[in-house]
């Protein structure tokens, strides 16, 4: 096993520590992963690697949220199909619209960053 080391000032280390925390990684793990990914593809930066992890976290969060909204919408449909009132229908539809806008904004942001890079 090899244990390379590097030196950085306080501001650089704080930036690194925040990036690692954002990715739910240790500083050493983040540094190793970013360095190895960069070494494997010299055209990419550590920021690209961290950005991909953030993108995946957001996609998984959106997936969970859409699943919850789908369950709520199914409950509304079941109530309406049985002739019952569904007072939560407007709130569910509004939440679906907000989430669709979130998906659109996320997708556009990701596409803008890819074309800028």
C-alpha positions as CSV (number, residue, x, y, z in Angstrom):
1,X,0.0,0.0,0.0
2,X,1.2,3.5,-0.8
3,X,0.1,6.6,1.1
4,X,0.9,9.7,-0.9
5,X,0.6,13.1,0.8
6,X,0.1,16.6,-0.3
7,X,0.2,20.1,1.2
8,X,-2.5,22.7,1.0
9,X,-3.4,25.9,2.7
10,X,-6.4,26.3,5.1
11,X,-8.7,27.6,2.3
12,X,-7.8,24.7,0.0
13,X,-8.3,22.2,2.7
14,X,-11.7,23.7,3.7
15,X,-12.8,23.5,0.1
16,X,-11.7,19.9,-0.1
17,X,-13.4,19.0,3.2
18,X,-16.7,20.7,2.0
19,X,-16.6,18.8,-1.3
20,X,-16.0,15.5,0.5
21,X,-18.8,16.2,3.0
22,X,-21.2,17.1,0.1
23,X,-20.4,13.7,-1.5
24,X,-20.7,11.9,1.9
25,X,-17.1,10.8,1.7
26,X,-14.1,11.2,3.9
27,X,-11.5,13.7,2.8
28,X,-9.0,10.9,2.0
29,X,-11.6,8.9,0.1
30,X,-12.7,11.9,-1.9
31,X,-9.1,12.9,-2.7
32,X,-8.2,9.3,-3.7
33,X,-11.3,8.9,-5.9
34,X,-10.9,12.2,-7.6
35,X,-7.2,11.7,-8.2
36,X,-7.7,8.2,-9.6
37,X,-10.6,9.2,-11.8
38,X,-8.6,12.2,-13.1
39,X,-5.6,9.9,-13.7
40,X,-7.7,7.5,-15.7
41,X,-9.2,10.3,-17.8
42,X,-6.9,13.3,-17.9
43,X,-9.6,15.3,-19.8
44,X,-11.8,15.4,-16.6
45,X,-11.3,17.4,-13.4
46,X,-12.0,16.5,-9.8
47,X,-14.9,18.9,-10.0
48,X,-16.4,16.8,-12.8
49,X,-16.2,13.7,-10.6
50,X,-17.8,15.5,-7.6
51,X,-20.5,16.9,-9.9
52,X,-21.4,13.5,-11.2
53,X,-21.9,12.3,-7.6
54,X,-24.1,15.3,-6.8
55,X,-26.1,14.6,-10.0
56,X,-26.7,11.0,-9.0
57,X,-27.8,12.0,-5.5
58,X,-30.3,14.5,-7.0
59,X,-31.6,11.9,-9.4
60,X,-32.1,9.3,-6.6
61,X,-33.9,12.0,-4.5
62,X,-36.2,12.9,-7.5
63,X,-36.9,9.2,-8.1
64,X,-37.9,8.7,-4.5
65,X,-40.1,11.8,-4.5
66,X,-41.8,10.8,-7.8
67,X,-42.5,7.4,-6.3
68,X,-44.2,9.0,-3.3
69,X,-46.2,11.3,-5.6
70,X,-47.2,8.3,-7.8
71,X,-48.6,6.6,-4.7
72,X,-50.5,9.8,-3.7
73,X,-51.9,10.1,-7.2
74,X,-53.0,6.5,-7.2
75,X,-54.9,7.1,-3.9
76,X,-56.6,10.1,-5.4
77,X,-57.6,8.1,-8.5
78,X,-58.9,5.2,-6.4
79,X,-61.0,7.6,-4.3
80,X,-62.4,9.4,-7.3
81,X,-63.1,6.1,-9.1
82,X,-65.1,4.8,-6.1
83,X,-67.2,8.0,-6.0
84,X,-65.6,9.4,-2.9
85,X,-64.3,13.0,-2.6
86,X,-60.5,13.5,-2.9
87,X,-59.9,16.9,-1.3
88,X,-56.1,16.3,-1.5
89,X,-56.3,16.0,-5.3
90,X,-55.3,19.7,-6.0
91,X,-52.4,19.5,-3.5
92,X,-51.1,16.3,-5.2
93,X,-51.4,17.7,-8.7
94,X,-49.6,20.9,-7.5
95,X,-46.8,18.8,-6.0
96,X,-46.5,16.9,-9.3
97,X,-46.2,20.1,-11.2
98,X,-43.5,21.4,-8.8
99,X,-41.6,18.2,-9.1
100,X,-41.8,18.3,-12.9
101,X,-40.4,21.8,-12.9
102,X,-37.6,20.6,-10.6
103,X,-36.8,17.8,-13.0
104,X,-36.8,20.2,-15.9
105,X,-34.6,22.7,-14.0
106,X,-32.2,19.9,-13.0
107,X,-32.0,18.6,-16.5
108,X,-31.4,22.0,-18.1
109,X,-28.7,22.8,-15.5
110,X,-27.0,19.5,-16.2
111,X,-27.2,20.1,-20.0
112,X,-25.9,23.6,-19.7
113,X,-23.0,22.5,-17.6
114,X,-22.1,19.8,-20.1
115,X,-22.2,22.1,-23.1
116,X,-20.2,24.7,-21.2
117,X,-17.5,22.2,-20.4
